[in-house]
């Protein structure tokens, strides 16, 4: 049966100039089981939604050759074109992005897409943006259902959806087996500090709906580029709780920021995270 869980690597932990094959090879050599592809709000990454057949075949060939897959997509392109945008044209674009991401996932054999939990990002949230978000989210879940692709909300760094409990409000509202929660351990830890609540109690609210988990380090008030082991995330406790909730897919989320020793950073992250996951799995 192989490993009892899968540990993926966030694509942005590696230099962007690497080829698809080089990224997969680097992740495999560092000990990861798969790579999570990034489709963010930049034009370069959004262009991935319109890959040619030849480029998609290049990715499939890289996966066959290396023996490691792109196992999920982190879809943060909705920051620029949010589901709840007050601009109707951007709402249409948001659904197009969702449909294209699902189609790409199907082509590449990817089964999970992480959604950014924002009604809007650059605009001010209102009752109207929240209503539009819910409406377009329901459309997105039906697109996912048609193709058999799982969607999961990332818990974010903004008050709209910074806890599992808040994400579950929309999961319950849409009520689809194709929409769940894909939380971020670092963002949850910062939110727990803000609200004076327990990360583990918050995770419990997602029981039965946890798709996967991002393992990320943070410090109070800062949400990215914190090296593992130097922040305040209790990876041991979070891994144990996630395991008890039935989570078996995890992604190490961190960023390449120009280090010459980035391959060593990948290997360190793999060892650090597996220590917590292996202990939880015992």
QUIPELIN-V863213 format. One record per run of one state. SS is the DSSP state (H for helix, E for strand, - for the rest). FROM is the first residue (numbers start at 1). TO is the last residue. Records with the same first field share a line. If there is no record, write none. Layout:
BEGIN
SS=FROM-TO / FROM-TO
END
This chain:
BEGIN
-=1-5 / 14-19 / 31-33 / 40-42 / 51-52 / 67-68 / 76-76 / 80-87 / 109-111 / 117-126 / 148-149 / 155-158 / 162-163 / 175-178 / 196-198 / 205-209 / 216-218 / 220-221 / 223-234 / 245-248 / 253-261 / 282-282
E=6-10 / 34-39 / 69-75 / 112-116 / 150-154 / 179-184 / 210-215 / 219-219 / 222-222 / 249-252
H=11-13 / 20-30 / 43-50 / 53-66 / 77-79 / 88-108 / 127-147 / 159-161 / 164-174 / 185-195 / 199-204 / 235-244 / 262-281
END
